[in-house]
Amino acid sequence: MKGGLSAHSARKVQEFLDQNFTRKIALAEMAAVCGLSSYHFVRAFSRTFRVPPHQYVLDLRLDFAERLLAESGMTIADIAHLSGFSSQSHFTTVMKKYRRLTPLQARFGKLNSKLR
């Protein structure tokens, strides 16, 4: 894709993010994986993945957190921490904004679907 990441760079940054999404990652660190400046990286990443890097990382965190909500009895605070959110309230805010559910609703929604 014109202006996007090469297939090799896309795969490298995807693997890097899959392994590191639960910690704070600087944009410069992501860009370095591809050997690009932060400015060029954001543009190329956004073209390739159709979302900015920050949104991509949030989606990884939310997917992971939703899996933990569905499959574990861990507290929401522990899940927030393990998923890379700064606090339970930050996790709840982000989840409501992007998934239109609270963590508790996601947990019980998954439980209810298993009971049916």
Phi, psi and chi 1 to 4 in degrees:
 res  aa     phi    psi   chi1   chi2   chi3   chi4
   1 MET       -  132.3  169.4 -171.6  -47.1      -
   2 LYS   -63.9  126.1 -170.5  166.4  168.6   45.3
   3 GLY    84.4   -4.9      -      -      -      -
   4 GLY   -93.6 -173.3      -      -      -      -
   5 LEU   -77.4  151.0  -64.4  170.7      -      -
   6 SER   -66.9  160.7   68.6      -      -      -
   7 ALA   -57.8  -39.9      -      -      -      -
   8 HIS   -64.1  -47.1  177.0   71.8      -      -
   9 SER   -65.3  -40.3  -72.6      -      -      -
  10 ALA   -61.3  -44.1      -      -      -      -
  11 ARG   -66.0  -42.9 -167.3  168.7   46.4 -103.0
  12 LYS   -62.6  -45.6  -89.8  176.2   57.3  175.5
  13 VAL   -71.4  -33.8   77.2      -      -      -
  14 GLN   -64.1  -45.6 -151.7  167.4   17.0      -
  15 GLU   -62.6  -43.4  -74.0  170.3    5.8      -
  16 PHE   -59.6  -46.4  172.7   78.8      -      -
  17 LEU   -69.0  -37.8  -67.8  175.2      -      -
  18 ASP   -60.0  -33.3  -76.5  -14.2      -      -
  19 GLN   -88.0  -19.6  -67.6  166.4    6.3      -
  20 ASN  -124.2    5.2  -66.4  -75.8      -      -
  21 PHE   -63.3  -19.1   70.4   88.0      -      -
  22 THR   -82.5   -6.4   59.3      -      -      -
  23 ARG  -113.6  168.2   67.4  175.1  178.5   83.1
  24 LYS   -71.3  125.2 -166.1  173.5  176.8  100.5
  25 ILE  -120.9  124.5  -50.8  167.9      -      -
  26 ALA   -76.3  146.6      -      -      -      -
  27 LEU   -57.0  -40.9 -171.6   59.2      -      -
  28 ALA   -60.4  -34.2      -      -      -      -
  29 GLU   -67.5  -42.9 -165.4  179.8   -7.5      -
  30 MET   -63.4  -44.5  -70.3 -175.3 -125.7      -
  31 ALA   -61.8  -38.0      -      -      -      -
  32 ALA   -63.1  -32.2      -      -      -      -
  33 VAL   -58.5  -34.2  170.0      -      -      -
  34 CYS   -98.8   -3.4  -60.8      -      -      -
  35 GLY    69.9   34.5      -      -      -      -
  36 LEU  -121.3  160.9  -63.9  170.7      -      -
  37 SER   -71.2  159.3   69.9      -      -      -
  38 SER   -57.0  -42.9  -65.2      -      -      -
  39 TYR   -59.3  -51.3  173.7   78.7      -      -
  40 HIS   -68.3  -35.5  -75.9  102.5      -      -
  41 PHE   -61.0  -48.3  173.0   74.9      -      -
  42 VAL   -57.9  -45.0  169.2      -      -      -
  43 ARG   -64.6  -47.7  -67.2  179.2   55.2  149.9
  44 ALA   -67.4  -42.4      -      -      -      -
  45 PHE   -61.0  -47.7 -174.6   98.9      -      -
  46 SER   -61.3  -38.0  -60.4      -      -      -
  47 ARG   -67.3  -40.9  -81.2 -139.3  171.1   97.5
  48 THR   -72.1  -48.6  -58.3      -      -      -
  49 PHE   -99.2   -3.3  -67.1  101.2      -      -
  50 ARG    64.6   12.4  -67.0 -172.9  166.3   63.6
  51 VAL  -144.6  152.9  -67.9      -      -      -
  52 PRO   -67.4  159.2   -5.6   12.0      -      -
  53 PRO   -54.2  -41.8  -22.4   28.9      -      -
  54 HIS   -59.7  -44.0  176.3   72.5      -      -
  55 GLN   -66.0  -39.2 -177.2   63.3   51.0      -
  56 TYR   -60.2  -45.3 -173.1   90.7      -      -
  57 VAL   -65.3  -42.5  171.6      -      -      -
  58 LEU   -58.6  -42.3  -86.5 -176.5      -      -
  59 ASP   -62.7  -40.9  -73.3  -22.5      -      -
  60 LEU   -61.3  -44.6  -72.2  174.6      -      -
  61 ARG   -63.4  -43.5  -71.2  177.5  177.5  170.4
  62 LEU   -66.9  -41.2  -72.3  169.8      -      -
  63 ASP   -60.0  -45.0  -69.9  -14.4      -      -
  64 PHE   -63.4  -46.0 -179.3   67.6      -      -
  65 ALA   -62.7  -41.8      -      -      -      -
  66 GLU   -63.3  -37.5  -78.1 -170.6   85.5      -
  67 ARG   -62.9  -44.8 -112.3 -169.6  -27.3  -83.4
  68 LEU   -65.0  -39.0  -69.4  176.7      -      -
  69 LEU   -60.9  -40.7  -74.1  167.0      -      -
  70 ALA   -76.5  -35.1      -      -      -      -
  71 GLU  -108.7   -4.6  -61.8  167.1    4.6      -
  72 SER  -131.5  164.3   80.3      -      -      -
  73 GLY  -100.6   16.1      -      -      -      -
  74 MET   -62.8  154.5  -64.6  168.6   64.6      -
  75 THR   -69.9  156.0   67.0      -      -      -
  76 ILE   -63.5  -36.6  -68.9  171.0      -      -
  77 ALA   -62.0  -42.9      -      -      -      -
  78 ASP   -65.6  -40.9  -74.7  -14.9      -      -
  79 ILE   -64.2  -42.7  -70.4  172.0      -      -
  80 ALA   -57.8  -47.3      -      -      -      -
  81 HIS   -63.4  -48.5  176.4   72.4      -      -
  82 LEU   -63.4  -29.1  -84.7  176.8      -      -
  83 SER   -85.2   -5.2  -56.9      -      -      -
  84 GLY    97.4   10.4      -      -      -      -
  85 PHE   -86.9  148.6  -67.8   97.1      -      -
  86 SER   -70.5  -25.2   55.8      -      -      -
  87 SER  -160.8  168.9   65.9      -      -      -
  88 GLN   -63.3  -39.1 -178.6  176.0  -19.4      -
  89 SER   -68.6  -35.8   64.8      -      -      -
  90 HIS   -63.5  -44.9  179.1 -129.0      -      -
  91 PHE   -57.9  -48.7  170.0   44.4      -      -
  92 THR   -60.8  -44.4  -59.3      -      -      -
  93 THR   -60.7  -47.3  -58.1      -      -      -
  94 VAL   -66.1  -42.1  170.3      -      -      -
  95 MET   -64.0  -42.4 -171.5  143.8 -179.5      -
  96 LYS   -63.7  -40.4  -83.8 -157.5  -74.9 -155.3
  97 LYS   -67.0  -45.8 -179.7  175.9  179.4  179.8
  98 TYR   -97.9  -24.4  -65.6  105.3      -      -
  99 ARG  -114.7   -5.6  -58.1  -71.5  161.2   97.3
 100 ARG    57.1   32.8  -67.0 -178.5  171.1   69.1
 101 LEU  -143.1  150.9  -70.1  171.6      -      -
 102 THR   -84.8  161.8   66.0      -      -      -
 103 PRO   -55.9  -38.9  -29.2   37.1      -      -
 104 LEU   -64.4  -42.8 -151.4   54.7      -      -
 105 GLN   -62.9  -40.1  -71.6  169.3  -33.7      -
 106 ALA   -63.8  -43.2      -      -      -      -
 107 ARG   -62.1  -49.0  169.0  166.0  -84.6  163.9
 108 PHE   -74.4  -29.4  -71.2  116.1      -      -
 109 GLY   -62.6  -41.8      -      -      -      -
 110 LYS   -69.2  -40.7  -60.6  -78.0 -164.0  -98.0
 111 LEU   -62.9  -44.7  -73.8  174.7      -      -
 112 ASN   -62.3  -38.9  -69.9  -20.0      -      -
 113 SER   -69.2  -27.3   64.3      -      -      -
 114 LYS   -75.4  -28.8  -78.7 -176.0  179.9  171.8
 115 LEU   -78.3  -23.6  -63.7  174.7      -      -
 116 ARG   -70.3      -  -78.2 -175.5 -150.2  129.9
